[in-house]
Every structure is written in structure tokens, then in C-alpha cells.
Amino acid sequence: MRAGNRKNSETRFQSSSLKGCVIFGALLACIGGVAAQPAAGGHPDLSGTYLQRTTGAQNVAGFQLTPEGQAAFDRNKAGIAASDPDIDTALRCEPQGIPRMLSPGPLPFVILQTPNIVGVVSEAFSQPRLIFLANEHRKGYWPTYMGDSIAHWEGDALLIDTVNLVPTTFLDMRGLPHSDALHVSERMQLIDGGKALQDQVTIDDKKYFKEPWTVTYQYNRRDDVKIVETVCLNTRTHP
């Protein structure tokens, strides 16, 4: 573990369980060897290491919560203030899900791109994300922390569509809630001549929000940085 801010960040940005770290290693073994190959079909190669430009979201469009959504937000804020792991499940080392993992703060993440799959491995969140280049979501797939992500190219932008997310995670560090109806759309592309990455994220959740809203994240490319393993150790006792 790197000294200083790395150690403090490990506490602030909770990772998933040890099991996630095993999957972390498997992901690198499976696709890390081919990620450096040129992207197929003339599309940009997003592979690389990235650091978020700020610790928070950028260009957040206004959103309006439904009464049900506001009640869930109030509950989450109270749970965060009380450090209640039954509300903020990251405190008991559960994965933080999409889109919360898109804002990892000062910790880097790696994108590994192949013609058929894009993998995201984050130092802050050890549960890897897999984005499949496909036209249809899987049939009969159960809800998961990372959801079912499919994507296709539109010019130089990778358009990602994610559904089937467990409703116990937050949208961000503030505790903004979502329901089982959450639908996340992303427009991911290189900017600044390939020196940075931008991800425009649209949140659509008709149960908790009156209309869709958008937030944009930007990340500097830092291939000189190597991510290290981070493990969330659950030191709490639960009945």
C-alpha cells in the first residue's frame, strides 16, 4: 500500500470483499494480455490508467426527486450520519455499484479494452466491471451490483447501457438513492487529444426521479501510475 493519502483513501472509499480481489486477479489474467492490442474496427482504444480530475461530479444537471425518492434520500443521509451499515452497505464491504464507482476520488482505475469486452478495474473498488459489446441484455439475469452492461460504438464514443442493478447501493457519496428501476446510460470517449477520458452519465429512474438527469465525469490519463490491491476489511460485528 502506498503511504499517506493511499492509506487514508482506503478508509474513505470502501472496497468490496476479499472475494472481489480474487475476481480482480482473474480479470487481469483473462483480458490483461490482449488489452494492449490495437482496437478493432478503427475505434479508439480506451485502454489505460486514469485518475479523476476532481473528487466530485462535474456539470451535474438538476434533478427532482419523487416523494418516494426524497424519503429514501432522507433515510440514506441519516444512515450515513449514523455510520449505519444496514443503510450504507459499503461500510460492510459490499460493492458500491454503478454509477457510484465512477467517482473513485484520488484512486486510479484501469480500462482494458478488447474487441468484444471492456473491463474496468479500480483500486478503490475491487469488484471489476465488465461491459460487453452486444446489442441485447442477457435474458433472465438476476440483479447485481454492477448490473448488466452492454455497449456499442457511435463514432469515437462508446455508448454503454446498464440495467438490472441491486437497489441497495447509492448513486454517489452523498447517499442519493435509486430503485430497482434504475437505467444508466453512458457516453464514454477520449478528449484532449487522448490525454483524458470523459464519461457523460444519464440517470433514469422513474420511481425515484421525476425525469432523467445527467452528470459528467472527467479523468486524466496517467499510464505512469500503477494501481495496487485494496481490500475492504470488515471489522464490524453483526448479529
LUMRO-687951 format. One record per residue (C-alpha): residue in one letter; chain; residue number from 1; x, y negated, z negated. Coordinates in Angstrom, 2 decimals. Layout:
BEGIN
PT; res; chain; n; x; y; z
PT; A; A; NUM; X; Y; Z
...
! end
This chain:
BEGIN
PT; res; chain; n; x; y; z
PT; M; A; 1; 0.00; 0.00; 0.00
PT; R; A; 2; 1.35; -3.42; 0.83
PT; A; A; 3; 1.91; -5.74; -2.08
PT; G; A; 4; -0.08; -8.84; -3.02
PT; N; A; 5; -3.20; -9.58; -1.04
PT; R; A; 6; -3.45; -6.00; 0.27
PT; K; A; 7; -3.94; -4.67; -3.27
PT; N; A; 8; -6.46; -7.38; -4.16
PT; S; A; 9; -8.34; -6.88; -0.92
PT; E; A; 10; -8.71; -3.19; -1.65
PT; T; A; 11; -10.84; -4.12; -4.62
PT; R; A; 12; -12.87; -6.74; -2.76
PT; F; A; 13; -13.54; -4.72; 0.33
PT; Q; A; 14; -14.67; -1.29; -0.82
PT; S; A; 15; -13.95; 1.67; 1.42
PT; S; A; 16; -15.78; 4.93; 1.74
PT; S; A; 17; -14.91; 8.25; 0.06
PT; L; A; 18; -11.81; 10.40; 0.40
PT; K; A; 19; -13.71; 12.44; 2.94
PT; G; A; 20; -13.74; 9.42; 5.20
PT; C; A; 21; -9.96; 9.29; 5.11
PT; V; A; 22; -9.79; 12.87; 6.38
PT; I; A; 23; -12.02; 11.83; 9.28
PT; F; A; 24; -9.77; 8.77; 9.73
PT; G; A; 25; -6.80; 11.02; 10.36
PT; A; A; 26; -8.78; 13.27; 12.67
PT; L; A; 27; -9.85; 10.31; 14.78
PT; L; A; 28; -6.27; 9.18; 15.26
PT; A; A; 29; -5.24; 12.69; 16.17
PT; C; A; 30; -8.08; 13.15; 18.66
PT; I; A; 31; -8.02; 9.88; 20.58
PT; G; A; 32; -4.93; 8.00; 19.48
PT; G; A; 33; -2.77; 9.79; 22.05
PT; V; A; 34; -4.83; 8.66; 25.03
PT; A; A; 35; -5.85; 5.19; 23.84
PT; A; A; 36; -2.79; 3.56; 25.38
PT; Q; A; 37; -3.69; 4.70; 28.91
PT; P; A; 38; -4.99; 2.03; 31.32
PT; A; A; 39; -8.73; 1.52; 31.16
PT; A; A; 40; -10.71; 3.30; 33.88
PT; G; A; 41; -12.82; 1.52; 36.49
PT; G; A; 42; -10.91; -1.74; 36.28
PT; H; A; 43; -12.39; -2.65; 32.92
PT; P; A; 44; -10.32; -4.46; 30.25
PT; D; A; 45; -8.52; -2.27; 27.73
PT; L; A; 46; -9.64; -3.38; 24.27
PT; S; A; 47; -7.15; -1.09; 22.54
PT; G; A; 48; -5.07; -2.89; 19.92
PT; T; A; 49; -4.86; -4.13; 16.35
PT; Y; A; 50; -6.98; -7.11; 15.28
PT; L; A; 51; -7.34; -9.48; 12.33
PT; Q; A; 52; -10.47; -11.53; 11.70
PT; R; A; 53; -9.95; -15.25; 12.29
PT; T; A; 54; -11.93; -16.17; 9.19
PT; T; A; 55; -13.20; -14.21; 6.20
PT; G; A; 56; -16.80; -15.03; 7.12
PT; A; A; 57; -19.05; -15.11; 10.12
PT; Q; A; 58; -18.79; -17.79; 12.78
PT; N; A; 59; -21.55; -19.51; 14.74
PT; V; A; 60; -24.40; -17.97; 12.76
PT; A; A; 61; -27.77; -18.72; 14.31
PT; G; A; 62; -30.53; -19.49; 11.84
PT; F; A; 63; -32.69; -16.60; 10.69
PT; Q; A; 64; -36.02; -16.35; 8.95
PT; L; A; 65; -36.81; -13.51; 6.58
PT; T; A; 66; -40.24; -11.98; 6.35
PT; P; A; 67; -41.80; -11.83; 2.84
PT; E; A; 68; -40.66; -8.20; 2.61
PT; G; A; 69; -37.18; -9.17; 3.74
PT; Q; A; 70; -36.95; -12.05; 1.24
PT; A; A; 71; -37.95; -9.72; -1.60
PT; A; A; 72; -35.21; -7.28; -0.55
PT; F; A; 73; -32.66; -10.11; -0.34
PT; D; A; 74; -33.55; -11.34; -3.84
PT; R; A; 75; -33.19; -7.79; -5.15
PT; N; A; 76; -29.79; -7.39; -3.47
PT; K; A; 77; -28.43; -10.69; -4.80
PT; A; A; 78; -29.47; -9.73; -8.33
PT; G; A; 79; -27.84; -6.32; -7.89
PT; I; A; 80; -24.58; -7.88; -6.66
PT; A; A; 81; -24.52; -10.27; -9.62
PT; A; A; 82; -25.01; -7.32; -11.97
PT; S; A; 83; -22.49; -5.10; -10.12
PT; D; A; 84; -25.23; -2.50; -9.76
PT; P; A; 85; -24.01; 0.43; -7.61
PT; D; A; 86; -27.57; 1.54; -7.00
PT; I; A; 87; -28.11; -1.73; -5.10
PT; D; A; 88; -24.65; -2.42; -3.65
PT; T; A; 89; -23.80; 1.16; -2.77
PT; A; A; 90; -20.29; 0.14; -1.66
PT; L; A; 91; -19.49; -0.04; -5.38
PT; R; A; 92; -19.81; 3.75; -5.49
PT; C; A; 93; -17.67; 4.12; -2.39
PT; E; A; 94; -20.39; 4.66; 0.18
PT; P; A; 95; -19.61; 3.37; 3.71
PT; Q; A; 96; -20.67; -0.22; 4.33
PT; G; A; 97; -22.08; 0.39; 7.79
PT; I; A; 98; -22.85; -1.80; 10.78
PT; P; A; 99; -22.65; -4.76; 11.01
PT; R; A; 100; -21.03; -5.35; 7.60
PT; M; A; 101; -17.84; -3.59; 8.68
PT; L; A; 102; -17.46; -6.15; 11.48
PT; S; A; 103; -16.26; -8.66; 8.88
PT; P; A; 104; -13.29; -6.95; 7.18
PT; G; A; 105; -11.75; -10.16; 5.85
PT; P; A; 106; -7.93; -10.15; 5.70
PT; L; A; 107; -7.53; -6.45; 6.52
PT; P; A; 108; -6.78; -5.27; 10.08
PT; F; A; 109; -8.58; -2.76; 12.26
PT; V; A; 110; -7.60; -0.82; 15.36
PT; I; A; 111; -9.59; -0.21; 18.53
PT; L; A; 112; -8.75; 2.93; 20.50
PT; Q; A; 113; -10.34; 3.00; 23.96
PT; T; A; 114; -10.74; 5.91; 26.36
PT; P; A; 115; -12.98; 6.14; 29.46
PT; N; A; 116; -15.77; 7.87; 27.53
PT; I; A; 117; -15.45; 6.68; 23.94
PT; V; A; 118; -14.28; 3.66; 21.94
PT; G; A; 119; -13.09; 4.31; 18.39
PT; V; A; 120; -12.73; 1.71; 15.65
PT; V; A; 121; -10.56; 2.47; 12.62
PT; S; A; 122; -10.47; -0.17; 9.86
PT; E; A; 123; -8.10; -0.49; 6.94
PT; A; A; 124; -10.91; -1.93; 4.83
PT; F; A; 125; -13.48; 0.74; 5.66
PT; S; A; 126; -12.10; 4.24; 6.10
PT; Q; A; 127; -15.24; 5.58; 7.81
PT; P; A; 128; -14.42; 5.41; 11.55
PT; R; A; 129; -16.87; 4.12; 14.12
PT; L; A; 130; -17.40; 5.92; 17.41
PT; I; A; 131; -19.01; 4.13; 20.37
PT; F; A; 132; -19.99; 6.41; 23.25
PT; L; A; 133; -20.08; 5.21; 26.84
PT; A; A; 134; -23.56; 6.55; 27.57
PT; N; A; 135; -26.96; 5.47; 28.86
PT; E; A; 136; -29.19; 7.09; 26.25
PT; H; A; 137; -29.16; 7.51; 22.49
PT; R; A; 138; -28.96; 11.03; 21.08
PT; K; A; 139; -32.23; 12.85; 20.58
PT; G; A; 140; -33.18; 14.00; 17.08
PT; Y; A; 141; -30.16; 12.31; 15.49
PT; W; A; 142; -30.53; 11.52; 11.79
PT; P; A; 143; -29.82; 8.05; 10.32
PT; T; A; 144; -26.16; 7.44; 9.48
PT; Y; A; 145; -24.04; 4.61; 8.03
PT; M; A; 146; -22.53; 3.79; 11.43
PT; G; A; 147; -25.67; 4.59; 13.37
PT; D; A; 148; -25.84; 5.87; 16.93
PT; S; A; 149; -23.78; 3.52; 19.14
PT; I; A; 150; -23.82; 3.67; 22.93
PT; A; A; 151; -22.27; 1.19; 25.36
PT; H; A; 152; -21.82; 0.18; 28.97
PT; W; A; 153; -19.73; -2.40; 30.79
PT; E; A; 154; -21.15; -5.62; 32.19
PT; G; A; 155; -18.27; -7.27; 33.98
PT; D; A; 156; -15.49; -7.74; 31.42
PT; A; A; 157; -17.83; -7.37; 28.43
PT; L; A; 158; -18.63; -4.15; 26.59
PT; L; A; 159; -22.33; -4.15; 25.66
PT; I; A; 160; -22.98; -1.99; 22.57
PT; D; A; 161; -26.38; -0.82; 21.36
PT; T; A; 162; -26.70; 0.67; 17.85
PT; V; A; 163; -29.78; 2.18; 16.20
PT; N; A; 164; -30.61; 4.80; 13.57
PT; L; A; 165; -28.83; 3.16; 10.61
PT; V; A; 166; -29.47; 4.07; 6.98
PT; P; A; 167; -31.36; 1.20; 5.27
PT; T; A; 168; -29.32; 1.15; 2.04
PT; T; A; 169; -26.41; -0.91; 3.40
PT; F; A; 170; -26.15; -4.72; 3.64
PT; L; A; 171; -25.75; -6.79; 6.77
PT; D; A; 172; -22.99; -8.85; 5.13
PT; M; A; 173; -21.16; -9.52; 1.88
PT; R; A; 174; -24.00; -11.75; 0.64
PT; G; A; 175; -26.36; -8.80; 0.43
PT; L; A; 176; -28.51; -9.74; 3.41
PT; P; A; 177; -30.81; -6.73; 3.80
PT; H; A; 178; -32.05; -4.64; 6.67
PT; S; A; 179; -34.70; -1.97; 7.08
PT; D; A; 180; -34.80; 1.34; 8.93
PT; A; A; 181; -35.98; -0.65; 11.97
PT; L; A; 182; -32.58; -2.36; 12.42
PT; H; A; 183; -31.36; -2.63; 16.01
PT; V; A; 184; -27.88; -4.11; 16.55
PT; S; A; 185; -26.72; -5.35; 19.96
PT; E; A; 186; -23.13; -6.46; 20.58
PT; R; A; 187; -21.31; -8.21; 23.39
PT; M; A; 188; -17.60; -7.47; 22.88
PT; Q; A; 189; -14.92; -8.99; 25.10
PT; L; A; 190; -11.35; -10.23; 25.17
PT; I; A; 191; -10.85; -14.00; 25.02
PT; D; A; 192; -7.91; -16.42; 25.07
PT; G; A; 193; -6.17; -14.51; 27.84
PT; G; A; 194; -6.39; -11.23; 25.95
PT; K; A; 195; -4.87; -12.64; 22.76
PT; A; A; 196; -8.15; -12.38; 20.85
PT; L; A; 197; -11.40; -10.43; 20.72
PT; Q; A; 198; -14.93; -11.80; 20.38
PT; D; A; 199; -17.98; -9.86; 19.25
PT; Q; A; 200; -21.38; -11.52; 19.62
PT; V; A; 201; -23.79; -9.58; 17.41
PT; T; A; 202; -27.58; -9.80; 17.62
PT; I; A; 203; -29.69; -8.54; 14.71
PT; D; A; 204; -33.21; -7.35; 15.50
PT; D; A; 205; -35.24; -6.06; 12.54
PT; K; A; 206; -38.93; -6.75; 12.81
PT; K; A; 207; -39.64; -5.60; 9.26
PT; Y; A; 208; -37.21; -7.99; 7.54
PT; F; A; 209; -36.71; -10.84; 10.05
PT; K; A; 210; -39.30; -12.89; 11.91
PT; E; A; 211; -37.20; -12.93; 15.07
PT; P; A; 212; -33.79; -11.72; 16.32
PT; W; A; 213; -30.74; -13.80; 15.39
PT; T; A; 214; -27.09; -13.84; 16.39
PT; V; A; 215; -23.70; -14.12; 14.71
PT; T; A; 216; -20.32; -14.28; 16.47
PT; Y; A; 217; -17.06; -12.87; 15.10
PT; Q; A; 218; -13.59; -13.54; 16.50
PT; Y; A; 219; -10.36; -11.66; 15.86
PT; N; A; 220; -6.74; -12.38; 16.71
PT; R; A; 221; -4.83; -9.58; 18.39
PT; R; A; 222; -1.93; -8.52; 16.16
PT; D; A; 223; -0.23; -5.46; 17.56
PT; D; A; 224; 2.73; -6.21; 15.28
PT; V; A; 225; 0.57; -5.19; 12.29
PT; K; A; 226; 0.16; -1.52; 11.35
PT; I; A; 227; -2.83; -0.51; 9.27
PT; V; A; 228; -2.32; 1.55; 6.14
PT; E; A; 229; -4.59; 4.05; 4.42
PT; T; A; 230; -7.05; 2.56; 1.94
PT; V; A; 231; -9.04; 4.79; -0.39
PT; C; A; 232; -12.05; 3.71; -2.44
PT; L; A; 233; -11.69; 5.36; -5.85
PT; N; A; 234; -14.99; 5.69; -7.65
PT; T; A; 235; -14.09; 5.12; -11.30
PT; R; A; 236; -17.68; 4.60; -12.39
PT; T; A; 237; -19.67; 7.22; -14.24
PT; H; A; 238; -23.19; 8.02; -13.11
PT; P; A; 239; -25.72; 10.37; -14.70
! end
